[in-house]
Amino acid sequence: MSKNICKALTIAGSDSGGCAGIQADLKTFAALGVHGSSVITAVTAQNTRGVLAIQRIRPALVEAQMEAVFEDIGAHAVKTGMIAGAALVKTIASSLFRYKVRKLVVDPVMVASSGARLMPPGTQGPLCRVLMPLATIITPNRQEAEILAGMAIRCMDDMKEAARRMIDFGPKYVYLKGGHLSGPATDLLFDGRIFCELHAERVRTRNLHGSGCTLASALCAGLAKGMSVESAAEQAKMYVTEALSHSLSIGQGPGPLGHFFSLWNRPVRRQ
């Protein structure tokens, strides 16, 4: 692999509205100076109002996409998002192991912001047992963490207990997003020993579509560039906060983040 070009791979679903999934990941990689490759796990008919339909991609085709990327381009870090089915989890984990991926961000995408279920029944077990042990870091939001940890999360103490439970799945780090709680936008990073709180001003906007995907892919970009997990987490937090400050009001529902805010010469809109 070239030492001059940092490369990242996203393995996730496609969002036809361009707000989340593969599209958000590739925008984030580009904005942070990383070349992005992609492996499509599902195609969604989606807009700002919700998910209308989902077509899963066959495991054999997902495996072929991964082979095409790794045998030619390579990747310094990998991020997984929406994985629609247990067989697909196992296929992806097998390929990640075969290609000796050492920097892996697992975003356990379970439910869309619209409420649509994105993870079919029977997927959670393999996700926790097979994929998470390979992960450098996992990035659940509160709703996903409540499912994975089997508990309600209402405050920082709950976040810490949930992180303790999720570290037992085998990742080196847990990054628990706190944006769905009241008060400041405080996230939690945990390595099994030390808790680190990441603080930022809460941006008042309805345009949050794809914020979780963006956070995970920003983390992946940082790891691809050789950052430590802690530094990559800080970069990701700052990037998402600024992208939310420049979010886009498009469509009739929650719009996307402004991934390329650094290229725009316009005032920040804070609602």
C-alpha positions as CSV (number, residue, x, y, z in Angstrom):
1,M,0.0,0.0,0.0
2,S,1.1,3.5,-0.7
3,K,2.6,5.3,2.2
4,N,1.5,8.7,0.9
5,I,-2.2,8.1,0.4
6,C,-4.3,7.1,3.4
7,K,-7.1,4.7,2.5
8,A,-10.3,3.6,4.3
9,L,-13.0,1.1,3.4
10,T,-16.6,1.3,4.4
11,I,-18.8,-1.8,4.4
12,A,-22.4,-0.6,4.8
13,G,-25.8,0.0,3.1
14,S,-26.5,2.5,0.4
15,D,-28.8,5.5,1.1
16,S,-30.5,6.8,-2.0
17,G,-31.1,10.1,-0.3
18,G,-27.4,10.6,0.2
19,C,-27.7,11.4,3.9
20,A,-26.4,8.3,5.7
21,G,-24.8,4.9,5.0
22,I,-22.2,4.6,2.3
23,Q,-22.8,8.1,1.0
24,A,-22.2,9.7,4.4
25,D,-19.1,7.6,4.9
26,L,-17.5,8.5,1.6
27,K,-18.2,12.2,2.1
28,T,-16.6,12.0,5.5
29,F,-13.5,10.2,4.2
30,A,-13.1,12.8,1.5
31,A,-13.6,15.7,3.8
32,L,-10.9,14.4,6.1
33,G,-8.4,13.7,3.4
34,V,-8.7,9.9,3.1
35,H,-9.4,7.9,-0.1
36,G,-12.6,5.9,0.4
37,S,-13.5,2.5,-1.1
38,S,-16.9,0.9,-0.5
39,V,-18.6,-2.5,-0.1
40,I,-22.4,-2.4,-0.4
41,T,-24.2,-4.7,1.9
42,A,-27.7,-3.5,1.1
43,V,-29.5,-1.0,-1.1
44,T,-32.2,1.1,0.5
45,A,-34.9,3.2,-1.0
46,Q,-34.6,6.0,1.4
47,N,-35.1,9.8,1.8
48,T,-35.3,12.3,4.6
49,R,-38.7,11.0,5.6
50,G,-37.8,7.3,6.1
51,V,-36.8,4.0,4.6
52,L,-39.3,2.7,1.9
53,A,-37.6,-0.6,1.0
54,I,-34.4,-2.6,1.6
55,Q,-32.8,-5.1,-0.8
56,R,-30.0,-7.1,0.8
57,I,-26.9,-8.0,-1.2
58,R,-26.0,-11.7,-1.4
59,P,-23.0,-12.7,0.8
60,A,-21.1,-14.0,-2.2
61,L,-21.3,-10.6,-3.9
62,V,-20.2,-8.8,-0.7
63,E,-17.3,-11.2,-0.4
64,A,-16.4,-10.4,-4.0
65,Q,-16.5,-6.7,-3.4
66,M,-14.1,-7.1,-0.4
67,E,-11.8,-9.2,-2.5
68,A,-11.7,-6.6,-5.2
69,V,-10.8,-3.8,-2.8
70,F,-8.2,-5.7,-0.7
71,E,-6.5,-7.5,-3.6
72,D,-5.8,-4.2,-5.4
73,I,-6.3,-1.0,-3.4
74,G,-6.1,-2.1,0.2
75,A,-7.2,-0.2,3.3
76,H,-5.4,1.2,6.3
77,A,-8.7,1.1,8.3
78,V,-12.2,-0.4,7.8
79,K,-15.6,0.7,9.1
80,T,-18.7,-1.5,9.1
81,G,-22.2,-0.1,9.2
82,M,-25.5,-1.7,8.2
83,I,-25.2,-5.5,7.9
84,A,-28.5,-7.1,7.0
85,G,-28.3,-10.7,8.2
86,A,-26.3,-13.2,10.2
87,A,-24.8,-14.9,7.1
88,L,-23.5,-11.5,6.0
89,V,-21.9,-10.9,9.4
90,K,-20.0,-14.1,9.2
91,T,-18.9,-13.5,5.6
92,I,-17.6,-10.0,6.4
93,A,-15.8,-11.2,9.6
94,S,-14.2,-14.1,7.7
95,S,-12.8,-11.7,5.0
96,L,-11.6,-9.2,7.6
97,F,-9.7,-12.0,9.3
98,R,-8.3,-13.3,6.0
99,Y,-7.0,-9.9,5.0
100,K,-5.6,-9.2,8.5
101,V,-7.5,-6.0,9.1
102,R,-6.0,-4.5,12.3
103,K,-8.0,-1.2,12.5
104,L,-11.7,-1.8,12.5
105,V,-14.6,0.4,13.5
106,V,-17.9,-1.4,14.0
107,D,-21.0,0.8,14.0
108,P,-23.8,-1.6,15.2
109,V,-26.5,-0.1,13.0
110,M,-29.8,-1.5,14.2
111,V,-32.6,1.1,13.8
112,A,-32.8,4.0,11.4
113,S,-33.4,7.5,12.8
114,S,-36.9,7.2,11.3
115,G,-37.5,4.1,13.4
116,A,-37.2,1.6,10.6
117,R,-35.6,-1.7,11.6
118,L,-32.3,-2.2,9.7
119,M,-31.0,-5.3,11.4
120,P,-33.0,-8.5,10.7
121,P,-33.8,-10.9,13.5
122,G,-31.0,-13.3,14.4
123,T,-28.2,-10.8,13.4
124,Q,-27.4,-9.4,16.8
125,G,-25.8,-12.7,18.2
126,P,-23.3,-13.1,15.4
127,L,-22.6,-9.4,15.4
128,C,-21.5,-9.6,19.1
129,R,-19.8,-13.0,19.0
130,V,-18.1,-12.9,15.6
131,L,-17.5,-9.3,14.5
132,M,-17.1,-7.3,17.6
133,P,-14.1,-9.3,18.9
134,L,-12.3,-8.1,15.8
135,A,-13.1,-4.5,16.4
136,T,-10.7,-1.8,17.5
137,I,-13.7,0.2,18.5
138,I,-17.5,0.0,18.4
139,T,-19.7,3.1,18.2
140,P,-23.3,2.4,19.4
141,N,-25.8,5.2,20.1
142,R,-28.0,5.1,23.2
143,Q,-30.7,3.0,21.6
144,E,-28.3,0.5,20.3
145,A,-26.4,0.4,23.6
146,E,-29.6,-0.3,25.5
147,I,-30.2,-3.3,23.2
148,L,-26.6,-4.6,23.4
149,A,-26.1,-4.0,27.1
150,G,-29.7,-5.1,28.1
151,M,-30.4,-2.0,30.2
152,A,-31.9,1.4,30.2
153,I,-29.5,4.4,29.8
154,R,-30.6,7.7,31.3
155,C,-27.4,9.3,32.6
156,M,-23.6,9.1,32.6
157,D,-23.5,6.4,35.2
158,D,-25.8,4.3,33.1
159,M,-23.5,5.0,30.1
160,K,-20.5,3.8,32.0
161,E,-22.2,0.6,33.1
162,A,-23.4,-0.1,29.5
163,A,-19.8,0.4,28.3
164,R,-18.5,-2.1,30.8
165,R,-21.0,-4.7,29.6
166,M,-20.2,-4.0,25.9
167,I,-16.5,-4.2,26.3
168,D,-17.0,-7.9,27.2
169,F,-18.0,-8.5,23.6
170,G,-14.3,-8.2,22.8
171,P,-13.6,-4.8,21.2
172,K,-10.6,-2.8,22.4
173,Y,-12.7,0.3,22.9
174,V,-16.3,1.3,23.2
175,Y,-17.4,4.8,22.0
176,L,-20.9,5.4,23.4
177,K,-22.6,8.3,21.8
178,G,-24.6,10.5,24.3
179,G,-26.4,12.8,21.9
180,H,-29.8,11.3,22.7
181,L,-29.5,12.2,26.3
182,S,-30.5,15.6,27.7
183,G,-27.9,18.3,28.5
184,P,-24.5,18.8,26.9
185,A,-23.6,16.5,24.0
186,T,-21.2,14.3,26.0
187,D,-19.9,11.0,24.5
188,L,-18.0,8.3,26.4
189,L,-14.8,6.5,25.4
190,F,-13.9,3.3,27.4
191,D,-10.9,1.0,26.9
192,G,-11.8,-1.5,29.6
193,R,-10.0,0.5,32.3
194,I,-10.3,4.2,31.8
195,F,-13.4,6.3,31.0
196,C,-12.9,9.5,28.9
197,E,-15.7,11.9,28.4
198,L,-15.8,13.9,25.2
199,H,-17.7,17.2,25.5
200,A,-19.0,19.5,22.8
201,E,-21.6,22.2,22.6
202,R,-25.0,20.8,21.6
203,V,-26.0,22.0,18.2
204,R,-29.7,22.7,18.0
205,T,-30.8,21.3,14.6
206,R,-33.3,18.8,13.3
207,N,-30.9,17.7,10.5
208,L,-29.2,14.8,12.2
209,H,-29.7,12.2,9.4
210,G,-26.5,10.2,9.1
211,S,-24.7,11.6,12.2
212,G,-23.9,8.2,13.6
213,C,-22.5,7.0,10.3
214,T,-20.4,10.2,10.1
215,L,-19.0,9.8,13.6
216,A,-17.9,6.2,12.9
217,S,-16.4,7.0,9.5
218,A,-14.6,10.0,11.0
219,L,-13.1,7.7,13.5
220,C,-12.1,5.3,10.8
221,A,-10.5,8.1,8.8
222,G,-8.4,9.1,11.8
223,L,-7.2,5.5,12.4
224,A,-6.4,5.3,8.6
225,K,-4.1,8.3,9.0
226,G,-2.3,6.7,11.9
227,M,-3.9,8.5,14.8
228,S,-4.3,6.9,18.2
229,V,-7.9,5.8,19.1
230,E,-8.1,8.7,21.6
231,S,-6.9,11.3,19.0
232,A,-9.2,9.9,16.3
233,A,-12.1,10.0,18.7
234,E,-11.5,13.7,19.5
235,Q,-11.2,14.5,15.8
236,A,-14.4,12.7,15.1
237,K,-16.3,14.5,17.8
238,M,-15.1,17.9,16.6
239,Y,-15.8,17.1,13.0
240,V,-19.4,15.9,13.7
241,T,-20.1,18.9,15.8
242,E,-19.0,21.3,13.1
243,A,-20.8,19.3,10.4
244,L,-24.0,19.5,12.4
245,S,-23.5,23.3,12.7
246,H,-23.6,23.4,8.9
247,S,-26.3,20.8,8.4
248,L,-28.6,21.0,5.4
249,S,-32.3,21.6,5.3
250,I,-33.3,19.4,2.2
251,G,-36.4,17.3,1.7
252,Q,-39.4,17.2,4.1
253,G,-37.7,15.4,7.0
254,P,-34.4,15.6,8.9
255,G,-31.7,16.5,6.5
256,P,-28.0,15.5,6.4
257,L,-24.9,17.0,8.0
258,G,-22.8,19.5,6.0
259,H,-19.8,17.2,5.5
260,F,-17.9,19.7,3.3
261,F,-18.3,22.7,5.6
262,S,-14.7,23.6,5.2
263,L,-15.3,24.4,1.5
264,W,-18.3,26.6,2.1
265,N,-18.1,30.3,2.8
266,R,-21.4,30.9,4.5
267,P,-22.4,31.7,8.1
268,V,-23.2,29.0,10.6
269,R,-26.9,28.5,11.3
270,R,-27.6,27.7,14.9
271,Q,-31.2,27.0,15.7
